[in-house]
Amino acid sequence: MSGPWYYILYLYGVFVDAFSLCEDPVKLQASELNRDQYLGRWLFVAAASASPSSLRTFTSLDSTLFNMTQSNNAEQLQLRAAIRLKTGQCVPKSWVYLLKEGSADLATEGRPHMKTELFSAKCQDSIIVQETDQDYHRILLYSRVLHPAEECIEDFKDKASCLGMEEFLLIPRTQDSCEFQDV
């Protein structure tokens, strides 16, 4: 009896996959990025994960402005953040991303277990970043504009859902952005 059920369930799975609205996101190769296209200012818009704990670090944020620059070393990118908390306080942070030739991912200096992958988004002025570390797995939406079109947010939610990430957090972005400070 288990044989026929196995085949019925298998065929059902094939049928569901055939009509699924999920598209595989287009992964960007970090070592081959057009840096002029991705350097500069970015605003943190939204985050998604399969678990609320992966998003907890973002719940106290009102807005975050990032600035990605090329460092003196061609294999490193400098990321600076001006983080505005809901309390109004500004917190500066910075990271160094390491570009490894032939690698699709970005490594983060000082965080050997963290994996950062870049994906294209529906809207040209947006990018999706997937972060995986020992304690979390999440995707983040960044945009060049403070309030991207609703279709950009919906596309992000759809991609998150297809990845099994039903927990969604929209960053409020109600206060003025902080200015960049030295970290």
Disulfide bonds with the S-S distance in Angstrom:
Cys22-Cys162 1.95
Cys90-Cys178 1.98
Cys123-Cys152 1.74
